[in-house]
Amino acid sequence: MTVNVLAHFVARADRAEQLATLLTGLIAPTRAEAGCRMYTLWRNREDPRRFTMVETWDSDAALDTHLATPHVQNAVTKLDELLDEPLRLERCSNCGG
């Protein structure tokens, strides 16, 4: 069963562009990973400090492997200095549509 993830990020006021750069840098290597069906970054138009990564994975195992990759682990070490709120990850199931 596929796994859908919403990863929500809120940057500190003076760090939004740094966060955008960090997150966009994850896109290419993540899309090349086995099990990645979709990995897209969205930025809130009303509050440009808010980002949401929309992801679809073949399985929970593929997602767990992704979270352990060096590029993700490297990014995680930088989040504390960039985020105004804790990262929020939601694993979701499709309810239709």
Biopython code that builds the backbone (N, CA, C, O; Angstrom):
import numpy as np
from Bio.PDB.StructureBuilder import StructureBuilder

atoms = [
    (1, "MET", "N", (0.844, -1.169, 0.000)),
    (1, "MET", "CA", (0.000, 0.000, 0.000)),
    (1, "MET", "C", (0.896, 1.241, 0.000)),
    (1, "MET", "O", (1.886, 1.304, 0.728)),
    (2, "THR", "N", (0.540, 2.209, -0.813)),
    (2, "THR", "CA", (1.322, 3.441, -0.849)),
    (2, "THR", "C", (1.126, 4.238, 0.438)),
    (2, "THR", "O", (0.113, 4.118, 1.127)),
    (3, "VAL", "N", (2.126, 5.047, 0.730)),
    (3, "VAL", "CA", (2.109, 5.905, 1.908)),
    (3, "VAL", "C", (2.259, 7.339, 1.436)),
    (3, "VAL", "O", (3.172, 7.665, 0.677)),
    (4, "ASN", "N", (1.363, 8.184, 1.889)),
    (4, "ASN", "CA", (1.422, 9.609, 1.565)),
    (4, "ASN", "C", (1.869, 10.355, 2.807)),
    (4, "ASN", "O", (1.439, 10.053, 3.920)),
    (5, "VAL", "N", (2.734, 11.331, 2.601)),
    (5, "VAL", "CA", (3.288, 12.091, 3.719)),
    (5, "VAL", "C", (3.137, 13.573, 3.446)),
    (5, "VAL", "O", (3.366, 14.044, 2.331)),
    (6, "LEU", "N", (2.753, 14.293, 4.472)),
    (6, "LEU", "CA", (2.799, 15.751, 4.464)),
    (6, "LEU", "C", (3.815, 16.144, 5.528)),
    (6, "LEU", "O", (3.646, 15.828, 6.705)),
    (7, "ALA", "N", (4.866, 16.831, 5.108)),
    (7, "ALA", "CA", (5.892, 17.315, 6.038)),
    (7, "ALA", "C", (5.776, 18.828, 6.084)),
    (7, "ALA", "O", (5.986, 19.509, 5.080)),
    (8, "HIS", "N", (5.440, 19.349, 7.256)),
    (8, "HIS", "CA", (5.187, 20.783, 7.411)),
    (8, "HIS", "C", (6.371, 21.460, 8.103)),
    (8, "HIS", "O", (6.843, 21.003, 9.144)),
    (9, "PHE", "N", (6.838, 22.553, 7.509)),
    (9, "PHE", "CA", (7.973, 23.313, 8.021)),
    (9, "PHE", "C", (7.563, 24.776, 8.164)),
    (9, "PHE", "O", (6.902, 25.325, 7.283)),
    (10, "VAL", "N", (7.954, 25.409, 9.274)),
    (10, "VAL", "CA", (7.742, 26.847, 9.454)),
    (10, "VAL", "C", (9.100, 27.458, 9.785)),
    (10, "VAL", "O", (9.681, 27.178, 10.834)),
    (11, "ALA", "N", (9.596, 28.291, 8.882)),
    (11, "ALA", "CA", (10.916, 28.895, 9.050)),
    (11, "ALA", "C", (10.879, 30.061, 10.026)),
    (11, "ALA", "O", (9.850, 30.715, 10.197)),
    (12, "ARG", "N", (12.006, 30.306, 10.654)),
    (12, "ARG", "CA", (12.173, 31.556, 11.395)),
    (12, "ARG", "C", (12.088, 32.693, 10.390)),
    (12, "ARG", "O", (12.424, 32.523, 9.218)),
    (13, "ALA", "N", (11.642, 33.837, 10.848)),
    (13, "ALA", "CA", (11.381, 34.964, 9.941)),
    (13, "ALA", "C", (12.580, 35.315, 9.072)),
    (13, "ALA", "O", (12.416, 35.652, 7.899)),
    (14, "ASP", "N", (13.772, 35.241, 9.626)),
    (14, "ASP", "CA", (14.969, 35.616, 8.876)),
    (14, "ASP", "C", (15.650, 34.439, 8.192)),
    (14, "ASP", "O", (16.746, 34.591, 7.651)),
    (15, "ARG", "N", (15.019, 33.269, 8.207)),
    (15, "ARG", "CA", (15.649, 32.065, 7.659)),
    (15, "ARG", "C", (14.832, 31.380, 6.564)),
    (15, "ARG", "O", (15.167, 30.268, 6.156)),
    (16, "ALA", "N", (13.780, 32.013, 6.089)),
    (16, "ALA", "CA", (12.893, 31.360, 5.116)),
    (16, "ALA", "C", (13.621, 30.985, 3.830)),
    (16, "ALA", "O", (13.402, 29.897, 3.298)),
    (17, "GLU", "N", (14.472, 31.856, 3.326)),
    (17, "GLU", "CA", (15.165, 31.544, 2.067)),
    (17, "GLU", "C", (16.192, 30.442, 2.263)),
    (17, "GLU", "O", (16.397, 29.621, 1.369)),
    (18, "GLN", "N", (16.841, 30.413, 3.425)),
    (18, "GLN", "CA", (17.780, 29.330, 3.712)),
    (18, "GLN", "C", (17.043, 27.995, 3.793)),
    (18, "GLN", "O", (17.530, 26.979, 3.296)),
    (19, "LEU", "N", (15.875, 28.001, 4.418)),
    (19, "LEU", "CA", (15.090, 26.773, 4.491)),
    (19, "LEU", "C", (14.644, 26.347, 3.100)),
    (19, "LEU", "O", (14.697, 25.163, 2.771)),
    (20, "ALA", "N", (14.209, 27.293, 2.286)),
    (20, "ALA", "CA", (13.799, 26.970, 0.915)),
    (20, "ALA", "C", (14.942, 26.312, 0.152)),
    (20, "ALA", "O", (14.725, 25.333, -0.561)),
    (21, "THR", "N", (16.140, 26.832, 0.293)),
    (21, "THR", "CA", (17.310, 26.261, -0.386)),
    (21, "THR", "C", (17.599, 24.855, 0.116)),
    (21, "THR", "O", (17.870, 23.954, -0.677)),
    (22, "LEU", "N", (17.541, 24.666, 1.426)),
    (22, "LEU", "CA", (17.790, 23.348, 2.006)),
    (22, "LEU", "C", (16.774, 22.327, 1.496)),
    (22, "LEU", "O", (17.143, 21.224, 1.093)),
    (23, "LEU", "N", (15.501, 22.698, 1.516)),
    (23, "LEU", "CA", (14.449, 21.762, 1.110)),
    (23, "LEU", "C", (14.476, 21.475, -0.385)),
    (23, "LEU", "O", (14.285, 20.328, -0.790)),
    (24, "THR", "N", (14.708, 22.481, -1.208)),
    (24, "THR", "CA", (14.768, 22.221, -2.655)),
    (24, "THR", "C", (15.971, 21.350, -2.993)),
    (24, "THR", "O", (15.946, 20.617, -3.982)),
    (25, "GLY", "N", (17.020, 21.422, -2.183)),
    (25, "GLY", "CA", (18.180, 20.565, -2.398)),
    (25, "GLY", "C", (17.910, 19.093, -2.143)),
    (25, "GLY", "O", (18.686, 18.239, -2.572)),
    (26, "LEU", "N", (16.835, 18.787, -1.459)),
    (26, "LEU", "CA", (16.468, 17.391, -1.195)),
    (26, "LEU", "C", (15.701, 16.756, -2.352)),
    (26, "LEU", "O", (15.617, 15.531, -2.440)),
    (27, "ILE", "N", (15.148, 17.570, -3.230)),
    (27, "ILE", "CA", (14.216, 17.053, -4.234)),
    (27, "ILE", "C", (14.877, 16.075, -5.200)),
    (27, "ILE", "O", (14.404, 14.946, -5.336)),
    (28, "ALA", "N", (15.936, 16.465, -5.862)),
    (28, "ALA", "CA", (16.550, 15.592, -6.878)),
    (28, "ALA", "C", (17.045, 14.267, -6.298)),
    (28, "ALA", "O", (16.716, 13.218, -6.850)),
    (29, "PRO", "N", (17.826, 14.266, -5.204)),
    (29, "PRO", "CA", (18.274, 12.970, -4.694)),
    (29, "PRO", "C", (17.133, 12.102, -4.176)),
    (29, "PRO", "O", (17.193, 10.877, -4.273)),
    (30, "THR", "N", (16.103, 12.724, -3.631)),
    (30, "THR", "CA", (14.978, 11.947, -3.118)),
    (30, "THR", "C", (14.181, 11.329, -4.252)),
    (30, "THR", "O", (13.784, 10.167, -4.162)),
    (31, "ARG", "N", (13.940, 12.079, -5.311)),
    (31, "ARG", "CA", (13.188, 11.525, -6.444)),
    (31, "ARG", "C", (13.915, 10.357, -7.094)),
    (31, "ARG", "O", (13.287, 9.534, -7.760)),
    (32, "ALA", "N", (15.227, 10.274, -6.913)),
    (32, "ALA", "CA", (16.010, 9.168, -7.475)),
    (32, "ALA", "C", (15.976, 7.918, -6.596)),
    (32, "ALA", "O", (16.460, 6.864, -7.010)),
    (33, "GLU", "N", (15.421, 8.017, -5.408)),
    (33, "GLU", "CA", (15.380, 6.883, -4.486)),
    (33, "GLU", "C", (14.347, 5.847, -4.920)),
    (33, "GLU", "O", (13.292, 6.179, -5.460)),
    (34, "ALA", "N", (14.683, 4.583, -4.668)),
    (34, "ALA", "CA", (13.727, 3.504, -4.912)),
    (34, "ALA", "C", (12.510, 3.717, -4.020)),
    (34, "ALA", "O", (12.645, 4.018, -2.834)),
    (35, "GLY", "N", (11.337, 3.560, -4.591)),
    (35, "GLY", "CA", (10.108, 3.660, -3.815)),
    (35, "GLY", "C", (9.492, 5.037, -3.757)),
    (35, "GLY", "O", (8.393, 5.197, -3.226)),
    (36, "CYS", "N", (10.174, 6.043, -4.294)),
    (36, "CYS", "CA", (9.625, 7.399, -4.289)),
    (36, "CYS", "C", (8.751, 7.589, -5.520)),
    (36, "CYS", "O", (9.228, 7.494, -6.651)),
    (37, "ARG", "N", (7.486, 7.854, -5.298)),
    (37, "ARG", "CA", (6.556, 8.104, -6.405)),
    (37, "ARG", "C", (6.328, 9.592, -6.634)),
    (37, "ARG", "O", (6.107, 10.024, -7.765)),
    (38, "MET", "N", (6.381, 10.373, -5.562)),
    (38, "MET", "CA", (6.203, 11.820, -5.682)),
    (38, "MET", "C", (6.910, 12.490, -4.514)),
    (38, "MET", "O", (6.885, 12.000, -3.385)),
    (39, "TYR", "N", (7.540, 13.620, -4.813)),
    (39, "TYR", "CA", (8.220, 14.409, -3.782)),
    (39, "TYR", "C", (8.204, 15.843, -4.275)),
    (39, "TYR", "O", (9.021, 16.226, -5.113)),
    (40, "THR", "N", (7.276, 16.638, -3.757)),
    (40, "THR", "CA", (7.038, 17.989, -4.261)),
    (40, "THR", "C", (6.996, 18.970, -3.101)),
    (40, "THR", "O", (6.370, 18.707, -2.075)),
    (41, "LEU", "N", (7.666, 20.098, -3.271)),
    (41, "LEU", "CA", (7.695, 21.130, -2.244)),
    (41, "LEU", "C", (6.727, 22.245, -2.601)),
    (41, "LEU", "O", (6.705, 22.726, -3.734)),
    (42, "TRP", "N", (5.923, 22.651, -1.620)),
    (42, "TRP", "CA", (4.966, 23.746, -1.779)),
    (42, "TRP", "C", (5.292, 24.824, -0.765)),
    (42, "TRP", "O", (5.734, 24.539, 0.348)),
    (43, "ARG", "N", (5.067, 26.072, -1.167)),
    (43, "ARG", "CA", (5.282, 27.214, -0.272)),
    (43, "ARG", "C", (3.976, 27.982, -0.142)),
    (43, "ARG", "O", (3.305, 28.254, -1.138)),
    (44, "ASN", "N", (3.623, 28.325, 1.075)),
    (44, "ASN", "CA", (2.382, 29.039, 1.349)),
    (44, "ASN", "C", (2.455, 30.450, 0.774)),
    (44, "ASN", "O", (3.399, 31.188, 1.058)),
    (45, "ARG", "N", (1.476, 30.822, -0.023)),
    (45, "ARG", "CA", (1.465, 32.141, -0.663)),
    (45, "ARG", "C", (1.152, 33.259, 0.325)),
    (45, "ARG", "O", (1.594, 34.393, 0.139)),
    (46, "GLU", "N", (0.400, 32.952, 1.365)),
    (46, "GLU", "CA", (0.031, 33.970, 2.348)),
    (46, "GLU", "C", (1.076, 34.127, 3.449)),
    (46, "GLU", "O", (1.209, 35.203, 4.032)),
    (47, "ASP", "N", (1.809, 33.071, 3.730)),
    (47, "ASP", "CA", (2.876, 33.119, 4.733)),
    (47, "ASP", "C", (4.082, 32.385, 4.160)),
    (47, "ASP", "O", (4.181, 31.167, 4.311)),
    (48, "PRO", "N", (5.000, 33.091, 3.507)),
    (48, "PRO", "CA", (6.116, 32.447, 2.819)),
    (48, "PRO", "C", (7.129, 31.772, 3.741)),
    (48, "PRO", "O", (8.124, 31.222, 3.268)),
    (49, "ARG", "N", (6.887, 31.808, 5.042)),
    (49, "ARG", "CA", (7.735, 31.049, 5.966)),
    (49, "ARG", "C", (7.286, 29.592, 6.052)),
    (49, "ARG", "O", (8.006, 28.748, 6.586)),
    (50, "ARG", "N", (6.091, 29.297, 5.524)),
    (50, "ARG", "CA", (5.508, 27.953, 5.655)),
    (50, "ARG", "C", (5.701, 27.144, 4.367)),
    (50, "ARG", "O", (5.397, 27.599, 3.264)),
    (51, "PHE", "N", (6.218, 25.927, 4.555)),
    (51, "PHE", "CA", (6.464, 25.009, 3.448)),
    (51, "PHE", "C", (5.809, 23.672, 3.775)),
    (51, "PHE", "O", (5.709, 23.283, 4.939)),
    (52, "THR", "N", (5.368, 22.979, 2.736)),
    (52, "THR", "CA", (4.859, 21.621, 2.899)),
    (52, "THR", "C", (5.460, 20.754, 1.809)),
    (52, "THR", "O", (5.356, 21.065, 0.622)),
    (53, "MET", "N", (6.090, 19.662, 2.226)),
    (53, "MET", "CA", (6.595, 18.671, 1.288)),
    (53, "MET", "C", (5.499, 17.617, 1.170)),
    (53, "MET", "O", (5.064, 17.050, 2.172)),
    (54, "VAL", "N", (5.056, 17.359, -0.060)),
    (54, "VAL", "CA", (4.024, 16.361, -0.327)),
    (54, "VAL", "C", (4.728, 15.163, -0.949)),
    (54, "VAL", "O", (5.388, 15.280, -1.982)),
    (55, "GLU", "N", (4.578, 14.013, -0.307)),
    (55, "GLU", "CA", (5.334, 12.829, -0.707)),
    (55, "GLU", "C", (4.412, 11.632, -0.883)),
    (55, "GLU", "O", (3.406, 11.499, -0.186)),
    (56, "THR", "N", (4.767, 10.766, -1.822)),
    (56, "THR", "CA", (4.115, 9.469, -1.953)),
    (56, "THR", "C", (5.207, 8.419, -2.099)),
    (56, "THR", "O", (6.120, 8.555, -2.914)),
    (57, "TRP", "N", (5.093, 7.368, -1.293)),
    (57, "TRP", "CA", (6.079, 6.289, -1.248)),
    (57, "TRP", "C", (5.390, 4.953, -1.499)),
    (57, "TRP", "O", (4.207, 4.791, -1.202)),
    (58, "ASP", "N", (6.132, 4.007, -2.041)),
    (58, "ASP", "CA", (5.593, 2.669, -2.297)),
    (58, "ASP", "C", (5.170, 1.956, -1.015)),
    (58, "ASP", "O", (4.236, 1.154, -1.023)),
    (59, "SER", "N", (5.868, 2.256, 0.094)),
    (59, "SER", "CA", (5.604, 1.536, 1.341)),
    (59, "SER", "C", (6.179, 2.312, 2.520)),
    (59, "SER", "O", (6.948, 3.258, 2.346)),
    (60, "ASP", "N", (5.793, 1.895, 3.716)),
    (60, "ASP", "CA", (6.397, 2.466, 4.919)),
    (60, "ASP", "C", (7.895, 2.189, 4.942)),
    (60, "ASP", "O", (8.677, 3.030, 5.386)),
    (61, "ALA", "N", (8.295, 1.014, 4.466)),
    (61, "ALA", "CA", (9.722, 0.673, 4.449)),
    (61, "ALA", "C", (10.504, 1.622, 3.546)),
    (61, "ALA", "O", (11.606, 2.042, 3.897)),
    (62, "ALA", "N", (9.944, 1.964, 2.386)),
    (62, "ALA", "CA", (10.618, 2.904, 1.484)),
    (62, "ALA", "C", (10.744, 4.275, 2.136)),
    (62, "ALA", "O", (11.779, 4.929, 2.008)),
    (63, "LEU", "N", (9.710, 4.709, 2.825)),
    (63, "LEU", "CA", (9.764, 5.989, 3.530)),
    (63, "LEU", "C", (10.804, 5.944, 4.645)),
    (63, "LEU", "O", (11.587, 6.881, 4.799)),
    (64, "ASP", "N", (10.817, 4.872, 5.415)),
    (64, "ASP", "CA", (11.789, 4.755, 6.501)),
    (64, "ASP", "C", (13.219, 4.756, 5.966)),
    (64, "ASP", "O", (14.112, 5.347, 6.574)),
    (65, "THR", "N", (13.435, 4.097, 4.832)),
    (65, "THR", "CA", (14.759, 4.111, 4.198)),
    (65, "THR", "C", (15.129, 5.527, 3.789)),
    (65, "THR", "O", (16.262, 5.960, 3.996)),
    (66, "HIS", "N", (14.180, 6.247, 3.212)),
    (66, "HIS", "CA", (14.407, 7.641, 2.821)),
    (66, "HIS", "C", (14.820, 8.486, 4.018)),
    (66, "HIS", "O", (15.772, 9.261, 3.932)),
    (67, "LEU", "N", (14.114, 8.344, 5.124)),
    (67, "LEU", "CA", (14.398, 9.159, 6.304)),
    (67, "LEU", "C", (15.788, 8.897, 6.875)),
    (67, "LEU", "O", (16.331, 9.733, 7.598)),
    (68, "ALA", "N", (16.366, 7.741, 6.555)),
    (68, "ALA", "CA", (17.699, 7.389, 7.048)),
    (68, "ALA", "C", (18.819, 7.742, 6.070)),
    (68, "ALA", "O", (19.990, 7.531, 6.389)),
    (69, "THR", "N", (18.494, 8.272, 4.890)),
    (69, "THR", "CA", (19.532, 8.584, 3.898)),
    (69, "THR", "C", (20.430, 9.716, 4.385)),
    (69, "THR", "O", (20.004, 10.549, 5.185)),
    (70, "PRO", "N", (21.667, 9.748, 3.904)),
    (70, "PRO", "CA", (22.582, 10.825, 4.312)),
    (70, "PRO", "C", (22.061, 12.221, 3.979)),
    (70, "PRO", "O", (22.246, 13.143, 4.773)),
    (71, "HIS", "N", (21.411, 12.402, 2.815)),
    (71, "HIS", "CA", (20.954, 13.754, 2.479)),
    (71, "HIS", "C", (19.837, 14.221, 3.410)),
    (71, "HIS", "O", (19.769, 15.405, 3.741)),
    (72, "VAL", "N", (18.971, 13.322, 3.830)),
    (72, "VAL", "CA", (17.924, 13.709, 4.783)),
    (72, "VAL", "C", (18.528, 13.936, 6.165)),
    (72, "VAL", "O", (18.200, 14.919, 6.829)),
    (73, "GLN", "N", (19.394, 13.050, 6.598)),
    (73, "GLN", "CA", (20.006, 13.207, 7.915)),
    (73, "GLN", "C", (20.824, 14.493, 8.004)),
    (73, "GLN", "O", (20.824, 15.156, 9.041)),
    (74, "ASN", "N", (21.516, 14.848, 6.931)),
    (74, "ASN", "CA", (22.264, 16.107, 6.890)),
    (74, "ASN", "C", (21.313, 17.296, 7.028)),
    (74, "ASN", "O", (21.596, 18.237, 7.769)),
    (75, "ALA", "N", (20.196, 17.253, 6.319)),
    (75, "ALA", "CA", (19.216, 18.342, 6.398)),
    (75, "ALA", "C", (18.628, 18.450, 7.799)),
    (75, "ALA", "O", (18.439, 19.553, 8.310)),
    (76, "VAL", "N", (18.342, 17.323, 8.415)),
    (76, "VAL", "CA", (17.751, 17.318, 9.754)),
    (76, "VAL", "C", (18.662, 18.032, 10.753)),
    (76, "VAL", "O", (18.175, 18.721, 11.649)),
    (77, "THR", "N", (19.972, 17.873, 10.606)),
    (77, "THR", "CA", (20.900, 18.523, 11.541)),
    (77, "THR", "C", (20.852, 20.042, 11.431)),
    (77, "THR", "O", (21.267, 20.738, 12.358)),
    (78, "LYS", "N", (20.359, 20.564, 10.323)),
    (78, "LYS", "CA", (20.307, 22.010, 10.102)),
    (78, "LYS", "C", (18.955, 22.627, 10.452)),
    (78, "LYS", "O", (18.831, 23.850, 10.514)),
    (79, "LEU", "N", (17.952, 21.799, 10.679)),
    (79, "LEU", "CA", (16.600, 22.320, 10.877)),
    (79, "LEU", "C", (16.437, 23.145, 12.147)),
    (79, "LEU", "O", (15.706, 24.135, 12.142)),
    (80, "ASP", "N", (17.097, 22.763, 13.226)),
    (80, "ASP", "CA", (16.918, 23.496, 14.489)),
    (80, "ASP", "C", (17.211, 24.981, 14.343)),
    (80, "ASP", "O", (16.512, 25.812, 14.922)),
    (81, "GLU", "N", (18.229, 25.316, 13.581)),
    (81, "GLU", "CA", (18.591, 26.730, 13.435)),
    (81, "GLU", "C", (17.694, 27.466, 12.443)),
    (81, "GLU", "O", (17.704, 28.697, 12.396)),
    (82, "LEU", "N", (16.918, 26.725, 11.650)),
    (82, "LEU", "CA", (16.089, 27.334, 10.612)),
    (82, "LEU", "C", (14.607, 27.404, 10.962)),
    (82, "LEU", "O", (13.893, 28.274, 10.463)),
    (83, "LEU", "N", (14.139, 26.492, 11.820)),
    (83, "LEU", "CA", (12.700, 26.376, 12.073)),
    (83, "LEU", "C", (12.238, 27.182, 13.280)),
    (83, "LEU", "O", (12.930, 27.284, 14.293)),
    (84, "ASP", "N", (11.054, 27.746, 13.135)),
    (84, "ASP", "CA", (10.399, 28.477, 14.217)),
    (84, "ASP", "C", (9.483, 27.559, 15.027)),
    (84, "ASP", "O", (9.167, 27.845, 16.181)),
    (85, "GLU", "N", (9.064, 26.456, 14.411)),
    (85, "GLU", "CA", (8.202, 25.461, 15.052)),
    (85, "GLU", "C", (8.779, 24.086, 14.737)),
    (85, "GLU", "O", (9.484, 23.934, 13.739)),
    (86, "PRO", "N", (8.497, 23.086, 15.563)),
    (86, "PRO", "CA", (8.988, 21.741, 15.260)),
    (86, "PRO", "C", (8.422, 21.226, 13.929)),
    (86, "PRO", "O", (7.278, 21.511, 13.573)),
    (87, "LEU", "N", (9.235, 20.475, 13.217)),
    (87, "LEU", "CA", (8.791, 19.798, 11.999)),
    (87, "LEU", "C", (7.609, 18.904, 12.346)),
    (87, "LEU", "O", (7.625, 18.216, 13.367)),
    (88, "ARG", "N", (6.588, 18.913, 11.501)),
    (88, "ARG", "CA", (5.410, 18.063, 11.707)),
    (88, "ARG", "C", (5.271, 17.129, 10.514)),
    (88, "ARG", "O", (5.082, 17.584, 9.386)),
    (89, "LEU", "N", (5.364, 15.827, 10.756)),
    (89, "LEU", "CA", (5.201, 14.809, 9.717)),
    (89, "LEU", "C", (3.868, 14.108, 9.908)),
    (89, "LEU", "O", (3.531, 13.681, 11.013)),
    (90, "GLU", "N", (3.112, 13.995, 8.824)),
    (90, "GLU", "CA", (1.836, 13.284, 8.855)),
    (90, "GLU", "C", (1.877, 12.175, 7.817)),
    (90, "GLU", "O", (2.056, 12.441, 6.629)),
    (91, "ARG", "N", (1.713, 10.938, 8.258)),
    (91, "ARG", "CA", (1.563, 9.807, 7.338)),
    (91, "ARG", "C", (0.071, 9.660, 7.084)),
    (91, "ARG", "O", (-0.713, 9.497, 8.020)),
    (92, "CYS", "N", (-0.317, 9.719, 5.823)),
    (92, "CYS", "CA", (-1.737, 9.766, 5.457)),
    (92, "CYS", "C", (-2.107, 8.608, 4.537)),
    (92, "CYS", "O", (-1.264, 8.066, 3.822)),
    (93, "SER", "N", (-3.367, 8.248, 4.570)),
    (93, "SER", "CA", (-3.933, 7.273, 3.637)),
    (93, "SER", "C", (-4.967, 7.972, 2.778)),
    (93, "SER", "O", (-5.673, 8.864, 3.249)),
    (94, "ASN", "N", (-5.058, 7.572, 1.528)),
    (94, "ASN", "CA", (-6.028, 8.156, 0.606)),
    (94, "ASN", "C", (-7.429, 7.698, 0.997)),
    (94, "ASN", "O", (-7.680, 6.506, 1.179)),
    (95, "CYS", "N", (-8.325, 8.651, 1.121)),
    (95, "CYS", "CA", (-9.719, 8.352, 1.467)),
    (95, "CYS", "C", (-10.627, 8.380, 0.245)),
    (95, "CYS", "O", (-11.841, 8.220, 0.367)),
    (96, "GLY", "N", (-10.054, 8.579, -0.909)),
    (96, "GLY", "CA", (-10.831, 8.631, -2.143)),
    (96, "GLY", "C", (-10.397, 9.790, -3.003)),
    (96, "GLY", "O", (-9.821, 10.764, -2.517)),
    (97, "GLY", "N", (-10.675, 9.678, -4.272)),
    (97, "GLY", "CA", (-10.350, 10.780, -5.179)),
    (97, "GLY", "C", (-9.092, 10.609, -5.931)),
    (97, "GLY", "O", (-8.723, 11.478, -6.722)),
]
sb = StructureBuilder()
sb.init_structure("model")
sb.init_model(0)
sb.init_chain("A")
sb.init_seg("    ")
for serial, (resi, resn, name, xyz) in enumerate(atoms, 1):
    if name == "N":
        sb.init_residue(resn, " ", resi, " ")
    sb.init_atom(name, np.array(xyz, "f"), 0.0, 1.0, " ", f" {name:<3s}", serial, name[0])
structure = sb.get_structure()
